[in-house]
Amino acid sequence: MRLILTICLALLGTHATAQDMRTYVDDLGTSVEIPVQPQRIVSLRGEQFTAPLWELGAPIVGSSGRTDDVINNGEPYVRGAFDLFNLTFENSGITWIGSPNNPDFEAIVALQPDLILIPHWQEDIQDQLSQIAPTVVIAIQPNPMLERYRKVADVAGMLDRFESFMPAYEAKLAVARNVIADTIGDPSDVSVVIAEVWKDDGGLVVFQDYAAMSQVLRDLGFAMPDFVAALEETFANISPEILPQIDADFMIGTYNFAFGEPPSQRVAEWEALIPVWDEVLHAPANNQHFFIDRETMRALSFRSLETTLAIFVSQIATRDFVPLAKAE
């Protein structure tokens, strides 16, 4: 691999152009010299980096992508960006550089990038990628959604563009808060828990922070169960025995058809793990448990935030519901 990279870099070296550079300290604490205004960005994570870069109008030339039979006719697609923006490799001019966990180094070299973005779990290939172009690690956790988006925009030289999107989101938040004040009153009186059964891990998971869902819930001022709020990590596997400690007025989960997880399957997973879940927990017992498309919700974008906001206004703020009895 290193020999291939060396040969390719030697062939492409004559095409390098001088750029104004700056020092950026990434989420591993590594100081990286990056272009002030990158011109050829490669992303190794679709929903976390490609989606926001595309929304910002950044000069992205290459991205990782998945292949799933039920999405894009089985052709490679950019997770999250396909769902939100109908972005494909065919209609965007972006080059596929392999799967998220198995990138094609030669394809990356051929694109002559001047910046590469990778998530924290790929830090083991940062040194190799840094031979091609400055490589920045941005952690998915524990960075809340808007903080993570701001980092992506900053690294891409698009911070002004990011800031220009904020007023529209804040205006929609203001409208939603007015709706909540009219229909509910104080949003902190309503608790919402994000919880799922992960069949591959065989357990129940609760989330203190989960992409657009938690960002919007915080922005609207809804509460979460004390147990979840006290977690030291952004999510945790918990035992079914402590199910009552995550009880809330509303419960949210996700579905994903590409992964063979339609809403009916997610319900079946709850029933398989905890047969009495919809009797013990207030939300499912009162038809106050709902699901959100995972890819739309996880994509790092203002469109994701605004879509999730609209869902919460509809599913929580503008419907009758049975409040959870408060402990004496």
C-alpha positions, 0 to 999 in steps of 0.5 A: 500500500505504501509503495502504491501511494508513493508511486501515485504521489510522485506522478501527481506531485507536479500538479500541486499548487501553492495555497494559503495554509493555517493550523487546525487542531482536530479532535484527536488533538493533532495539529494539521496544516490545512488550506485556508480555502480547500478546493478539492475535499474528500470525505470518508463519511457520507452522512457526517461529512459529505451531506453537510459539505454538499449543503454548504456548497463546499468543493467536495470531489470524492466521498465514501458510499454504501451499496444496499440493494433497496437503495439507488438500484443497488448502485453506490450512494452517499448515506444521508445525502441521498436521503435528504438531497437525492445526491448520487455519484452520477448527478453530483460529479462526486467520485466514489472512493469506496465504502466508509470502512474500506476506502480505495486509496488509489482512487483518493490519490487520483482525485488530488485532494487538498483536504481529507475528512475522517471520523474518529474511529478511522484514526488508524489510517490518518497517517496513510491518508496524510501522505496524500493530503492534510487529513482532519479527524472530526469526532462524531461523539461527543460533539453535539450536532450543531457543534460538529457541523460548525467544525466541518464548516470551519475546516472546509473554509465555509464557516460564513455559509454555515452562519448564514443558515442559522437564522432560518433554523432559529426562525423555525424554532421560534415558530415551533416554540410559540406552538408549544407555548400555545398547546402545551405551555412549558416544554420542560413539563414534557419528557421525551426518551430516545430508546431502541433495541439493537438486535445485533448487540442484543440489548436496549439502548438509550440516548442522551445525544442522537443527531438531529433528534436530541439537538431539536429536543434540546432546542425546544426545551423538552425534558428527558428522564433523569436517568438518561440526563445523568449518563456520562456517555452519549448513549448506554446499553441498559438492562431491561430490569431498569426499564421504569427509569427511562419512562417518559411522556413520549418515546422515539426510535428509528427505522431504516429500510436499507438495513432491513429495519422497517418500523414493524421490525423495530416493534418486533425487536422490542417485543422479543427482548421485553414482551411487556414493554408496551405495558410497562412503559407509558409512551407505547401504552398510550400510543405515544411512541413513534419512529423517525427515518434514521438516515434523514435524522442522522445526516448532518444538515440544517434540512435534517434539523428542520425536518425533525423539527416539523415531525416533533411539532406534529407528533408532540406539540399539536396532538392530544396526549396522556401525560406521564403521572409525576412521582410524588 
